[in-house]
């Protein structure tokens, strides 16, 4: 497996999200950014957040290593699941490990079911 540099934002502010977007997706850096509510946590495992960009995209980001690992893992999983047209998963618009950032389309729908997974091809 190839080593991937993993970094994270300085904090969970709009300013940090915008700076990350400037690095990995400059075309999205001027988006209207609305942070979703976050409950302050002392454990770095939970130092991650979500934002809505222009009411069309969802950004997931982190400002600590454990949360950055989760964001990067989700980005990789979504790319694999996205190869199966039978699954209604959000398309990854941006997936970055440096800094850990995942931007997906906003997709209406529900949770992935066991039946959908069972019917998919390896």
Buried (B, 14 or more C-beta within 10 A) or exposed (E): EEEEEBBBBEEBBEEBBBBBBEEBBEEBBEBEBEBEEEEEEEEBEBBBBBBBBEEEBBBBBBBBBBBBBBBBEBBBEBBEBBEBEEEEBBEBBBBBBBBBBBBBEEEEEEEEEEEBEEEEEE
